[in-house]
């Protein structure tokens, strides 16, 4: 073959960062060595893989076609390298999860996974849905577990388990104790909501599509726990996954407000780059996730230890 793995590594690293210096840092190489590896690859095949804009390099059409094949080649080479070293482990995995999944499910799944496969390494990052999608597109993570919709021709999604949002308030709120409330009763209340770009906010906004006036956000926060604390303090109403509120409802520190007029159901989903090679560690981790939620119709029915 006319290319080397070092050249392919340099190409993938630069494609992921749009910058030679950051790619060199990720590869633990000098900037000149990284630039030379890419230049050699392009020269050997007389193919430009990037458009140059000053110090930034953006994949051109030829580079975009090559990238998934290059990533798969490196994944398979890593598996071969482990076998040649006599290792029998599954290897490393980079997972990105949205906040509800990353805070309430993934720590338990990852913990059990690493206990069964102590030779493996898992890097878990928690962000909102939009950020996870961007990281997948840039090959910064291998697998995403998200709450919101991901619509991109380069990404593939697979439903995992059903989830449901619920409107909630502090126990001292005037609406607390009602078996159900109409939307007109809550529309004018101040709201504490997740930020734009989160799957939770997206589902909530979609549920309000039949009410053009919507609701008035009093406060927008990037963390589920911060939303819960703000609602507990009486600042307004909130809307989060029923899974994230299960223990607060049990303790009585927050109260659910059932809203029959709003469709707040959604799915937790797996998402990966289309064409991404599913290595043994990815396949095993996906199986563990499915087994963890097996038998539960919705996320809040999953058997989890109570938080005191």
C-alpha positions in Angstrom: 0.0 0.0 0.0 1.2 3.5 -0.8 0.0 5.0 2.5 1.1 4.5 6.1 -1.0 4.3 9.3 0.8 7.4 10.5 -0.4 9.3 7.5 -4.0 8.1 8.1 -3.7 9.1 11.7 -2.6 12.6 10.8 -5.4 12.9 8.3 -8.1 11.8 10.8 -6.7 14.0 13.6 -6.6 17.1 11.4 -10.1 16.4 10.1 -11.4 16.2 13.7 -9.8 19.5 14.8 -9.6 21.6 11.5 -6.2 22.6 12.9 -2.7 21.1 12.5 -1.4 22.2 15.9 -4.3 20.7 17.8 -4.0 17.5 15.7 -0.2 17.3 16.5 -1.0 17.7 20.2 -3.5 14.9 20.1 -1.0 12.6 18.3 1.9 13.6 20.5 3.8 14.7 17.4 5.5 17.9 16.3 3.5 20.2 14.1 5.9 19.8 11.3 5.7 16.0 11.4 1.9 16.1 11.4 1.9 18.5 8.4 4.5 16.4 6.6 2.4 13.2 7.0 -0.7 14.9 5.5 1.4 16.4 2.7 2.9 13.0 1.8 -0.5 11.4 1.7 -2.0 14.0 -0.6 1.2 14.1 -2.8 1.3 10.3 -3.2 -2.2 10.1 -4.6 -2.2 13.6 -6.2 -5.4 14.4 -4.2 -6.2 17.4 -2.1 -8.2 16.3 1.0 -8.7 19.8 2.6 -9.5 23.3 1.6 -7.1 25.7 3.2 -8.3 28.9 4.9 -5.3 30.4 6.6 -4.4 28.1 9.4 -7.7 26.3 9.2 -8.2 23.2 7.1 -11.7 22.1 6.1 -12.4 18.7 4.5 -13.3 18.9 0.9 -15.6 16.4 -0.9 -12.8 13.9 -1.4 -11.7 14.2 2.2 -15.3 13.7 3.4 -15.6 10.5 1.3 -12.3 9.2 2.7 -12.8 10.0 6.4 -15.2 7.2 7.5 -13.0 4.6 5.8 -9.9 6.1 7.5 -11.5 6.0 10.9 -12.6 2.4 10.4 -9.1 1.4 9.3 -7.6 2.9 12.5 -10.2 1.2 14.7 -9.4 -2.2 13.1 -5.7 -1.5 13.3 -6.0 -0.8 17.0 -7.8 -4.2 17.5 -5.0 -5.9 15.5 -2.4 -4.2 17.6 -4.0 -5.4 20.8 -4.2 -9.0 19.5 -0.5 -8.9 18.4 0.5 -7.7 21.9 -1.4 -10.7 23.4 -4.2 -8.6 24.9 -7.6 -10.2 25.0 -9.6 -7.2 26.3 -12.2 -5.2 24.4 -10.2 -2.0 24.1 -11.2 1.6 24.9 -14.4 3.4 24.2 -15.4 7.1 24.0 -19.0 7.7 24.9 -21.0 10.9 24.9 -24.3 11.2 26.7 -26.9 13.8 27.3 -27.6 15.0 30.9 -30.4 12.7 32.0 -28.8 9.6 30.6 -25.3 10.7 31.7 -26.3 11.5 35.2 -28.8 8.8 36.1 -28.1 5.7 33.9 -24.6 5.8 32.4 -22.6 5.8 35.6 -24.3 2.5 36.6 -23.9 1.0 33.2 -20.3 2.0 32.8 -19.4 0.8 36.4 -20.9 -2.7 35.7 -19.2 -2.8 32.3 -15.7 -2.0 33.7 -16.2 -4.5 36.5 -16.8 -7.2 33.9 -14.0 -5.9 31.6 -11.3 -4.4 33.9 -8.8 -4.2 31.0 -11.1 -1.8 29.1 -11.2 2.0 29.4 -14.3 4.2 29.0 -14.2 8.0 28.6 -17.6 9.4 29.3 -18.5 13.0 28.4 -21.9 14.6 29.3 -23.3 17.4 27.1 -26.6 18.4 25.5 -27.9 16.7 22.4 -26.6 19.3 19.9 -23.0 19.1 21.3 -23.1 15.3 21.2 -24.1 15.4 17.6 -21.3 17.7 16.8 -18.7 15.5 18.6 -19.9 12.5 16.6 -19.6 14.3 13.3 -16.1 15.2 14.2 -15.2 11.7 15.3 -14.4 12.9 18.8 -16.5 10.1 20.4 -17.4 6.7 19.2 -21.0 6.5 20.4 -23.7 8.9 21.6 -26.7 8.3 23.9 -29.1 11.1 23.6 -32.6 12.3 24.6 -33.3 14.7 21.7 -33.8 14.1 18.0 -30.7 14.0 15.9 -31.4 14.7 12.2 -28.3 14.6 10.1 -27.6 12.5 7.0 -24.2 11.5 8.4 -25.5 10.2 11.7 -27.6 7.1 12.4 -29.9 6.7 15.4 -31.5 3.7 17.0 -34.3 3.9 19.7 -33.3 2.5 23.1 -36.0 3.1 25.7 -39.0 5.3 26.0 -38.8 8.3 28.2 -41.4 10.9 29.4 -41.1 14.5 30.6 -43.3 15.7 33.4 -44.3 19.2 34.5 -43.5 19.8 38.2 -43.6 22.4 41.0 -42.7 22.9 44.6 -45.0 21.3 47.1 -46.1 24.8 48.4 -47.2 25.9 44.9 -50.9 26.7 44.5 -51.3 24.0 41.8 -49.7 21.2 43.9 -52.0 18.4 44.8 -54.1 18.7 41.7 -54.6 15.4 39.9 -54.3 17.1 36.5 -54.0 20.7 35.2 -55.0 22.3 31.9 -52.4 24.0 29.8 -54.2 27.4 30.2 -53.7 27.1 34.0 -49.9 26.8 33.7 -49.1 28.8 30.5 -48.9 32.1 32.4 -46.7 30.7 35.2 -42.9 31.5 35.3 -40.9 28.6 34.0 -37.4 27.2 34.8 -36.3 25.4 31.6 -33.3 23.6 30.2 -31.3 25.6 27.6 -31.8 25.7 23.8 -30.0 22.7 22.2 -31.0 20.2 24.9 -33.2 17.3 24.1 -35.4 18.1 27.0 -36.1 21.7 25.8 -36.7 20.4 22.2 -39.3 17.9 23.4 -41.0 20.5 25.6 -41.2 23.0 22.7 -42.5 20.3 20.4 -45.3 19.6 22.9 -46.3 23.3 22.8 -46.6 23.4 19.0 -50.4 23.7 19.3 -50.2 26.7 21.6 -48.5 29.5 19.6 -48.1 31.7 22.7 -46.0 29.0 24.4 -44.7 29.8 27.9 -42.5 32.5 29.4 -39.1 31.1 30.5 -38.0 32.9 33.7 -34.7 31.2 33.9 -32.8 28.9 31.5 -30.2 26.5 33.0 -27.8 23.9 31.5 -28.1 21.3 34.3 -31.0 19.2 35.4 -30.1 19.5 39.1 -30.0 23.3 38.9 -33.5 23.3 37.4 -34.8 21.1 40.2 -33.2 23.3 42.9 -34.7 26.5 41.3 -38.2 24.9 41.2 -37.8 23.7 44.8 -37.1 27.2 45.9 -40.3 28.4 44.4 -39.1 30.3 41.3 -41.6 28.7 39.0 -42.6 25.5 37.1 -40.2 23.0 35.5 -40.3 20.2 33.0 -37.8 17.4 33.1 -37.6 13.6 32.6 -39.7 11.7 35.0 -36.6 9.5 35.5 -34.6 12.5 36.9 -37.4 13.4 39.3 -38.3 10.0 40.7 -36.5 10.4 44.0 -37.6 14.0 44.5 -41.2 12.9 44.0 -40.6 10.1 46.5 -39.2 12.5 49.1 -41.9 15.0 48.4 -39.5 17.9 47.7 -41.1 18.3 44.3 -44.6 17.5 43.0 -45.7 16.3 39.6 -48.4 18.2 37.6 -50.0 15.8 35.1 -50.8 17.6 31.9 -53.0 15.4 29.6 -53.1 18.0 26.9 -49.3 17.8 26.4 -47.5 14.9 24.6 -44.3 14.8 26.5 -43.1 11.3 25.4 -39.8 10.7 23.7 -37.1 8.1 23.3 -33.6 7.7 24.6 -31.6 6.7 21.5 -28.2 5.4 20.5 -26.5 7.5 17.8 -23.3 7.0 15.8 -21.6 8.2 12.7 -23.1 6.4 9.7 -20.7 3.8 8.5 -18.8 3.8 11.8 -17.1 0.4 12.4 -18.7 -1.3 15.4 -15.8 -2.8 17.2 -16.2 -5.5 19.8 -16.2 -2.9 22.6 -19.0 -0.9 21.0 -21.1 -4.0 20.4 -20.6 -5.3 23.9 -21.4 -1.8 25.4 -24.6 -1.6 23.4 -25.7 -5.0 24.6 -25.0 -3.9 28.2 -27.2 -0.8 27.7 -30.1 -2.9 26.4 -29.7 -5.5 29.1 -29.7 -2.7 31.8 -33.0 -1.4 30.6 -34.5 -4.7 29.6 -38.1 -5.2 30.9 -38.7 -1.5 31.5 -41.3 0.1 29.2 -40.2 3.6 30.2 -37.1 5.0 31.7 -38.6 5.8 35.2 -39.5 2.1 35.5 -35.8 1.0 35.3 -34.7 -0.6 38.5 -32.2 1.9 40.1 -30.9 2.4 43.7 -32.8 5.1 45.5 -30.9 8.4 46.2 -31.2 9.4 49.9 
